[in-house]
Structure formats: structure tokens, C-alpha cells
Amino acid sequence: MRLNRSLKLVAPLALALLAGCFTANRANAQEIYRGSFTLPVEARWGNVVLSPGEYSFTLDHGTVAGIVTLREESGRTVGFVPNQATYNGQTFDRSELVLALSGGNYIVRAVRMADLGVTLEYSAPKTGKQQIVQGPQLLERIPVAMGG
């Protein structure tokens, strides 16, 4: 009788633990790219504002139209940015983050992942004000190290 009661308590716990292990492995399997970069200026990537410093990111979906997860050097997650993928057939010598100056602020306009042959492009955030500028101007290309 006591063994029966113990099994009723332990079985659901063991099942939950087993399910957690499978879920963790599945989540890791969906990560298709990992990179790192050093940001020299404050910049906005989607709705996330990044201070100058060391960062890593993962593209964590089975397709490039997934989500980029941004992390500080310490590993703390600082934000999530949805992607717009562009397969433009261009090849790049290196992976890089493309920054642009827009309305006096730096923004991430693109992430080029040379080894995947993919460029993720981002539009300038809407400020709510009309500006009499021609649009974003290229500022800098920042190298991205794969496997960051």
C-alpha cells in the first residue's frame, strides 16, 4: 500500500523531469547561429537599446525568420528582436553588423552571416516625428565572430 502511494507521488515528478530534459534539448537544437560583437557606440536594434560593450546573440529558430536573442558579455539576456530575412544571393567575406546613423541615433540596419549566406535587415524605428533627412546613412561595419 505504501509503495503504491509513493509511486503515485514520484511518477509525475519523474515524468515532468524527463519532459524538461527533452524540451531543453529541443530548444538547443533550434539554435541555428551564434555570434558575438563589440559595439563601440550606443545603438538601437529593433526595440532594444544597447550601450557600448561586448554582446553575443543567437538566432534561435529553425528558419532565419525567427528571433534574435541578445545577451551582454555576462550572459544576461537584454532583449529579443524579430527578424526579416533577405536571401539576396550575395556572398560576404565575413559576418558583420551594419550600423547606420538615423535622426542622430545609431541603429542596427543589418546582420550579415557569411557562413549561412543570409542577411537580416532591419528598418529604422519610427520616431513619430517627420524628419527632413534622406534616410539612414551608413556608419560602420562591425565584425561578428561566429560561435560567440
C-alpha positions as CSV (number, residue, x, y, z in Angstrom):
1,M,0.0,0.0,0.0
2,R,2.8,2.4,0.9
3,L,4.7,1.6,-2.2
4,N,1.7,2.3,-4.3
5,R,1.3,5.8,-2.7
6,S,5.0,6.6,-3.2
7,L,4.8,5.6,-6.9
8,K,1.8,7.9,-7.3
9,L,3.8,10.8,-5.9
10,V,7.1,10.1,-7.7
11,A,5.9,9.1,-11.1
12,P,4.5,12.5,-12.1
13,L,7.7,14.2,-10.8
14,A,9.9,11.8,-12.8
15,L,7.7,12.4,-15.9
16,A,8.0,16.2,-15.6
17,L,11.8,15.9,-15.2
18,L,12.1,13.7,-18.2
19,A,9.9,16.1,-20.3
20,G,12.0,19.0,-19.2
21,C,15.2,17.3,-20.4
22,F,13.6,16.6,-23.9
23,T,12.4,20.2,-24.1
24,A,15.8,21.7,-23.2
25,N,17.5,19.5,-25.9
26,R,14.9,20.5,-28.5
27,A,15.3,24.2,-27.7
28,N,19.1,23.9,-28.2
29,A,18.6,22.1,-31.4
30,Q,16.7,25.0,-32.9
31,E,19.6,27.5,-32.5
32,I,21.0,27.9,-36.0
33,Y,23.5,30.7,-35.4
34,R,25.5,32.2,-32.6
35,G,27.7,35.3,-32.9
36,S,29.5,37.9,-30.8
37,F,30.5,41.5,-31.4
38,T,31.8,44.6,-29.7
39,L,29.6,47.7,-30.0
40,P,31.6,50.9,-29.9
41,V,28.6,53.3,-29.6
42,E,25.1,53.1,-28.2
43,A,22.7,51.7,-30.8
44,R,19.1,50.6,-31.2
45,W,18.5,47.1,-32.5
46,G,14.7,46.9,-33.1
47,N,13.2,48.0,-29.8
48,V,16.3,47.2,-27.7
49,V,18.8,49.9,-26.9
50,L,22.4,48.6,-26.5
51,S,25.1,50.5,-24.6
52,P,28.7,50.3,-25.9
53,G,30.2,46.9,-24.9
54,E,30.6,43.2,-25.6
55,Y,27.5,41.3,-26.7
56,S,26.5,37.9,-28.1
57,F,23.4,36.8,-30.0
58,T,21.7,33.7,-31.1
59,L,19.3,33.1,-34.0
60,D,17.2,30.5,-32.3
61,H,14.7,29.3,-34.8
62,G,14.6,26.6,-37.4
63,T,14.4,29.3,-40.1
64,V,16.1,32.7,-40.3
65,A,12.7,34.4,-39.9
66,G,12.9,33.7,-36.2
67,I,14.0,35.7,-33.2
68,V,17.5,37.1,-32.3
69,T,18.2,36.8,-28.6
70,L,20.7,39.5,-27.4
71,R,22.9,38.9,-24.4
72,E,25.5,41.0,-22.5
73,E,29.0,39.7,-22.0
74,S,27.9,38.4,-18.6
75,G,25.3,36.2,-20.3
76,R,22.3,38.2,-19.1
77,T,19.6,38.4,-21.8
78,V,18.9,42.1,-22.7
79,G,16.3,41.6,-25.4
80,F,14.6,39.8,-28.3
81,V,14.4,41.1,-31.8
82,P,12.1,39.6,-34.5
83,N,13.8,39.2,-37.9
84,Q,13.2,40.0,-41.5
85,A,15.3,37.7,-43.6
86,T,16.7,38.5,-47.0
87,Y,18.3,35.8,-49.2
88,N,19.9,38.1,-51.7
89,G,22.4,35.6,-53.2
90,Q,25.3,37.9,-52.3
91,T,28.3,36.3,-50.7
92,F,30.3,38.1,-48.0
93,D,33.9,37.6,-46.9
94,R,32.9,38.0,-43.2
95,S,30.0,38.2,-40.9
96,E,29.2,41.7,-39.8
97,L,26.8,44.0,-38.0
98,V,25.9,47.1,-40.2
99,L,25.2,50.3,-38.2
100,A,23.6,53.4,-39.7
101,L,23.0,56.9,-38.4
102,S,19.3,57.9,-38.4
103,G,17.9,61.0,-36.9
104,G,21.1,61.4,-34.8
105,N,20.9,57.9,-33.3
106,Y,22.7,54.8,-34.3
107,I,20.7,51.8,-35.4
108,V,21.4,48.2,-36.5
109,R,20.4,48.1,-40.1
110,A,21.6,44.6,-40.9
111,V,23.3,41.5,-39.7
112,R,25.3,39.6,-42.4
113,M,26.0,35.9,-41.6
114,A,28.6,34.9,-44.2
115,D,28.6,31.2,-43.3
116,L,24.8,31.0,-43.7
117,G,24.7,33.3,-46.7
118,V,22.0,35.3,-45.0
119,T,21.4,38.9,-44.3
120,L,18.9,40.0,-41.7
121,E,17.7,43.6,-42.5
122,Y,16.0,45.9,-40.0
123,S,14.2,49.2,-40.8
124,A,14.7,52.4,-38.9
125,P,12.4,52.7,-35.8
126,K,9.5,55.1,-36.2
127,T,10.0,58.2,-34.1
128,G,6.6,59.8,-34.5
129,K,8.3,62.9,-35.9
130,Q,8.8,63.7,-39.5
131,Q,12.4,64.4,-40.3
132,I,13.8,66.2,-43.3
133,V,16.7,63.8,-43.8
134,Q,17.3,61.5,-46.7
135,G,17.2,58.4,-44.5
136,P,19.7,56.3,-42.7
137,Q,23.4,56.8,-43.6
138,L,25.9,54.0,-43.3
139,L,28.1,54.5,-40.3
140,E,30.2,51.4,-39.6
141,R,30.6,47.7,-40.2
142,I,31.3,45.7,-37.0
143,P,32.8,42.2,-37.4
144,V,30.8,39.4,-35.9
145,A,32.6,36.3,-34.6
146,M,30.7,33.1,-35.1
147,G,30.2,30.9,-32.1
148,G,30.4,33.9,-29.6
